[in-house]
């Protein structure tokens, strides 16, 4: 049951991550409707290959209902750290999609959502359960850390030759290029092979920060060192919402990484793509070459 003849709603179609799904769907002949926050963002979605866009907010039921009208498939990735993802944002959106007659739902979740110490992981479980129980065909993606997240620190890395994070440089994290995650999502929405399943998506078994800066040094052509900072000081320098939730959730996340790291397995991503996943070397080379690695810089 391919959805290339129907309309696919991409939530956050002008964003850094979901925006990468749009051209991959368009290349496969799908008609894409972007769900965006403004006309300006809608124009960005059109530039990426969307055929149309709907303006709204996940917390506004009327705009969600309008955006889902006539849609056969959905690509959903939640906003960053919503405190109410497991209820108002996520589960309500799943329910609205099912009520609208959506046939196929792809959720970009997170690797190992069962980790109760991580707010942004445990909040995914009720959403995943709602999707599985919805009656829609589903594909749940469990990606690990995105290479794209490093770009938040890229200017500092280039200027200081130091890559700093607020947890032990010895702890290993698995990484993935969100372009590969987006490709898996496009495959799931335009074919039948990935229906009704969950997939861990990693490009490697994990790297500590010393290994990451080793890759940076090779690609940049000069030594980059691994820095480590206090989580409180690190968070103080971030433009975070003053919502009483986000800062605490991030602090708990860094504390978890400092104790345990977070690793996964690359076999599933390689199998689904039918090729080797993009490597960290390739990602940094693309950044230097100016190749788009996010939907919109």
C-alpha positions in Angstrom: 0.0 0.0 0.0 2.2 2.8 -1.2 1.2 6.4 -0.2 2.9 8.1 -3.2 -0.6 8.7 -4.7 -1.9 10.4 -1.5 -0.8 13.4 0.5 1.8 13.0 3.2 1.8 15.5 6.1 5.3 16.3 7.4 5.3 17.9 10.8 8.0 20.6 11.0 8.6 20.5 7.3 10.7 23.6 7.5 12.8 22.5 10.4 16.4 21.3 10.4 15.5 17.6 10.7 11.9 16.9 9.4 12.8 19.3 6.5 15.2 16.7 5.3 12.3 14.2 4.7 10.5 16.5 2.4 12.8 16.3 -0.7 13.2 12.6 -0.2 9.5 12.1 -0.3 9.1 14.4 -3.3 11.8 12.5 -5.2 9.8 9.3 -4.7 6.7 10.9 -6.3 4.9 11.8 -3.0 2.7 14.8 -2.6 3.9 16.6 0.6 2.0 19.0 2.8 4.2 20.7 5.3 2.8 21.5 8.8 4.5 24.8 9.8 4.1 27.7 12.1 4.0 30.6 9.7 3.8 31.6 6.0 7.6 32.2 6.0 8.2 28.7 7.2 5.7 27.4 4.7 7.7 29.0 1.9 10.8 27.2 3.1 8.9 23.9 3.0 7.9 24.6 -0.6 11.6 25.3 -1.5 12.4 21.8 -0.1 9.9 20.2 -2.4 6.5 20.3 -0.5 3.5 20.9 -2.8 1.6 22.8 -0.2 1.6 23.7 3.5 -0.8 24.1 6.4 -0.1 26.7 9.2 -0.8 25.7 12.7 0.4 24.4 16.1 0.4 20.9 17.6 -1.4 22.3 20.7 -4.2 23.8 18.6 -6.7 21.0 17.8 -8.5 23.0 15.1 -5.3 23.6 13.1 -4.2 20.0 13.5 -7.5 18.8 12.2 -7.3 21.1 9.2 -3.8 20.0 8.4 -4.7 16.3 8.5 -7.7 16.7 6.2 -7.3 14.5 3.2 -3.9 13.1 4.3 -3.0 9.5 3.8 0.4 9.4 5.6 2.2 11.4 8.4 5.8 12.0 9.3 5.9 13.2 12.9 8.9 14.4 15.0 8.1 16.2 18.2 9.3 19.7 19.0 12.4 19.9 21.2 11.7 18.9 24.8 8.0 19.6 25.1 7.0 19.0 28.7 3.7 17.6 27.6 4.7 15.4 24.7 3.4 12.2 26.2 -0.1 13.7 26.4 -1.2 16.9 24.8 1.4 17.1 22.0 2.1 13.5 21.0 -0.9 11.3 21.9 -3.4 14.0 20.9 -1.8 14.3 17.5 -1.8 10.5 17.0 -5.5 10.4 18.0 -6.3 13.2 15.6 -4.4 11.4 12.7 -6.3 8.2 13.3 -9.6 10.1 13.4 -8.8 11.8 10.2 -8.3 8.5 8.4 -4.6 8.5 8.1 -3.4 5.1 6.9 0.3 5.3 7.7 2.2 7.0 10.5 5.9 7.4 10.9 7.2 8.6 14.2 10.8 9.8 14.6 11.3 8.8 18.2 14.6 8.2 20.1 16.8 5.3 20.7 16.1 3.3 23.9 12.9 5.1 24.9 12.6 2.9 28.0 15.4 4.8 29.8 13.4 6.2 32.7 16.1 8.6 33.8 15.8 10.6 30.5 12.7 12.8 30.2 12.9 13.0 26.4 13.1 9.2 26.1 10.4 8.1 28.6 7.9 10.6 27.2 8.1 8.8 23.9 6.7 5.5 25.3 3.0 6.7 25.6 3.2 8.2 22.1 4.6 4.9 20.7 1.9 2.9 22.5 -0.8 5.2 21.1 0.5 4.7 17.6 0.7 1.0 17.9 -2.9 0.9 19.2 -4.3 3.4 16.7 -5.1 1.0 13.9 -2.9 2.9 11.5 0.1 1.2 9.8 3.1 2.5 11.6 6.9 2.7 11.5 8.7 3.9 14.6 12.2 5.2 14.2 14.7 5.1 17.1 17.7 7.2 16.0 20.6 7.9 18.2 22.5 11.2 18.4 22.4 13.3 15.3 25.7 14.4 13.7 23.7 17.6 12.9 23.6 18.4 16.7 27.3 19.1 16.6 26.7 22.1 14.3 25.4 24.0 17.3 29.0 24.1 18.5 30.6 24.3 15.1 31.7 28.0 15.1 33.2 27.5 18.6 35.0 24.3 17.4 36.5 26.1 14.4 37.5 29.2 16.4 38.9 27.4 19.6 39.8 24.0 18.2 38.0 22.5 21.2 34.8 20.4 21.2 33.2 20.8 24.6 30.3 18.9 26.1 29.0 18.8 29.7 29.8 15.2 30.5 32.8 12.9 30.6 34.8 12.8 27.3 35.4 9.1 28.0 31.7 8.1 27.6 30.6 6.6 24.3 27.6 7.9 22.3 26.3 6.3 19.1 25.8 8.8 16.2 23.7 9.0 13.0 23.3 11.4 10.1 19.7 12.6 10.1 19.7 12.5 6.3 19.8 8.7 6.7 17.0 8.8 9.2 15.0 10.9 6.8 15.6 8.4 4.0 14.3 5.6 6.2 11.2 7.6 6.9 10.7 8.3 3.2 11.1 4.5 2.4 8.5 3.7 5.2 6.0 6.2 3.8 6.2 5.2 0.2 6.5 1.4 0.3 5.4 -1.5 2.4 8.6 -3.2 3.6 8.9 -1.2 6.9 5.3 -1.4 8.0 4.4 -2.1 11.6 7.9 -2.2 13.0 10.4 -0.2 15.1 14.0 0.3 14.0 17.1 1.4 15.9 19.0 3.7 13.6 22.7 4.2 14.3 25.8 4.6 12.1 28.2 3.2 14.6 28.6 1.3 17.8 29.6 4.4 19.7 32.5 6.9 20.0 33.8 8.8 23.0 34.6 12.5 22.5 38.3 11.8 22.0 37.4 9.7 19.0 35.0 12.4 17.7 37.7 15.1 17.8 40.1 12.7 16.1 37.7 12.6 13.2 37.3 16.4 13.3 41.1 16.8 13.3 41.5 14.6 10.3 38.9 16.5 8.3 39.7 20.0 9.4 43.5 19.5 9.0 44.4 20.8 12.5 44.2 19.3 16.0 40.9 19.6 17.9 40.9 18.6 21.5 38.1 17.2 23.7 36.8 19.7 26.2 34.6 19.0 29.3 32.5 21.6 31.1 30.3 21.8 34.1 26.7 21.1 33.1 25.3 24.1 35.0 27.8 26.5 33.3 27.1 24.9 29.9 23.3 25.2 30.3 23.7 28.9 31.4 25.1 29.6 27.9 22.2 28.1 26.0 19.1 30.0 24.9 16.6 27.8 26.7 13.0 28.5 27.5 12.3 29.6 31.0 9.6 27.0 31.5 10.8 25.3 34.6 11.3 22.0 32.7 13.8 22.1 29.9 16.8 23.1 31.9 16.2 20.4 34.4 15.6 17.7 31.8 18.8 18.6 30.0 20.8 18.5 33.3 19.4 15.0 34.0 20.3 13.9 30.5 23.9 15.1 30.8 24.2 13.4 34.2 23.0 10.2 32.6 25.5 10.5 29.8 28.3 11.2 32.3 27.5 7.9 34.1 26.5 5.6 31.2 26.9 7.1 27.8 24.3 6.0 25.2 25.1 3.4 22.5 23.3 1.4 19.9 23.8 -0.9 16.9 24.3 0.0 13.2 23.1 -3.2 11.7 19.5 -2.2 11.2 20.2 1.1 9.5 22.6 -0.5 7.0 20.1 -3.2 6.3 17.2 -0.8 5.7 19.2 1.5 3.5 20.9 -1.3 1.6 24.2 0.6 1.9 26.6 1.8 4.5 25.3 4.7 6.6 26.9 8.1 6.2 30.0 8.3 8.4 31.1 11.0 10.7 34.0 11.7 8.3 31.6 12.1 5.4 29.4 14.5 7.5 32.2 16.8 8.4 33.5 16.8 4.8 30.0 17.8 3.7 29.9 20.6 6.2 33.3 22.0 4.9 32.1 21.6 1.3 28.9 23.5 2.0 26.8 20.5 1.2 23.4 20.9 2.9 23.4 18.7 6.0 20.3 20.2 7.6 17.2 21.4 5.9 17.8 25.1 6.5 20.9 26.6 8.2 
